[in-house]
Amino acid sequence: MNLTNENPVPEVDRSWEVIENWLRAHNPSKLDRLNPPAAPELIESLEAHLATELPQDLKAFLNIRNGTKSVLLFDGKDAVRVLPVEEIQRHYDFRNENSDQLKEAFARRRIEFDETAIPVLGYPNGDLSCLERSSGRLKFQSHNGGKGRSFAGFAYFLGHLARNLESGRYYLNKKGLIKSRRLKDLWMEISKFPHFPQFKELIRPSCGYGKLYRYFMDFYGPERAKSRLRKFENGRSLLQWFSMHNGQIGNFLLFFNDIENFKLLSLEESLHLLNDADQTDQYRFPVLQNGSTVIWFSTRAGKLYWNNEQLEDDLIDFLLFYLACLKNGHFEIGRNEISYKRFE
């Protein structure tokens, strides 16, 4: 989320409206896990105790909801809850009263410990995400050295969650927890969708990791193959992509975005195209093509490129858009392609 001005309150209000409406639609039995607004005197008491004014975005949220009673939310990696005012103060006091021991424990794991940071998010295992006073950054801090998500601020956390709930990237699993969709799940849903009877017949099955490794060895030779394979595996998204298929049979354009139609490239086609291209970024690999137009995926940036222009989307975003169009009937089948169908 990009905050358009220095006042994050409207962004917090909009993001939370999206989140709460989504919970009301998808998880209504858990709405009672949302606390009512924090009383103004409770917020003032916390600020006096911390000897600082709370960041505007956090205060705006506490005026809507005084945290949550359980891990209803999701930071993109783990289930999480927003701490109510009383718990913010309790965790803050504990961190300060035991700062010497905590600093020593965090130092052993090469983690910086900031006792002035304000605890805001709580995790099931006791980890916290805290707002740094100096930067306003919401930073994950683990008591056992684990890694988690950090955000530029509390408003950015809410915006990230709202945006991914709206796009369908996050969903509610059978346990009632918000999770992120996987490439494999989206691919399976698309392959079962009855939009084009020949879809499955035109998709080549995955070559498997063993064959993938041999492709690289045969194509690059032993020395270059190891370096290229490390770049290919970076981030693992591309490995997952080719674990679901190895391109397609023929030149029928099976996929599309809102601008162009594309053929699904096999690993061999991808490597040949990569070898022929004037490619300076060794972390980018072609995945889709229509003539001179190529969609690349960067294993370093985790984003797609339209020829040389970086897009905001990644592979999951691409499949989410495609699947949404199938479900909403925003497509049409021609002689040589499946195309995006615009609705006025």
Number of C-alpha atoms within 10 A of each C-alpha: 15 9 13 8 9 7 11 19 18 14 21 24 17 13 21 20 14 19 20 16 13 16 19 13 10 14 16 12 11 14 14 11 14 18 16 15 15 19 15 11 9 14 19 14 14 17 15 12 13 16 9 11 14 19 17 17 21 18 20 19 21 23 15 18 18 22 25 21 16 18 20 19 20 21 20 19 12 16 17 23 22 28 23 21 21 15 15 19 20 11 17 20 16 12 21 14 12 11 16 13 11 19 17 14 17 19 13 11 13 11 16 14 18 18 20 17 21 24 27 25 26 24 18 12 9 11 19 25 25 26 27 19 16 8 9 19 19 26 23 20 23 19 14 13 15 10 10 16 14 19 18 15 21 27 29 22 20 25 23 18 23 22 16 16 21 13 13 14 19 20 18 15 11 7 6 14 17 26 19 19 16 13 18 14 9 16 18 11 11 20 15 12 14 11 16 13 11 10 15 13 10 16 19 15 16 17 18 14 12 8 11 18 15 14 17 21 17 10 15 17 12 12 9 12 18 15 13 16 16 12 19 22 15 17 15 12 20 21 16 14 17 20 16 18 19 21 23 20 14 10 15 17 22 20 19 21 14 13 7 13 20 23 22 27 23 23 21 15 16 19 19 13 18 16 12 9 10 8 13 7 10 14 20 23 24 25 25 24 23 14 8 6 13 20 22 26 26 23 22 15 14 19 18 25 21 15 14 12 10 16 14 10 15 19 17 20 18 14 21 20 16 20 19 14 20 17 13 8 14 16 18 15 14 10 7 11 17 19 22 21 13 11 7 3
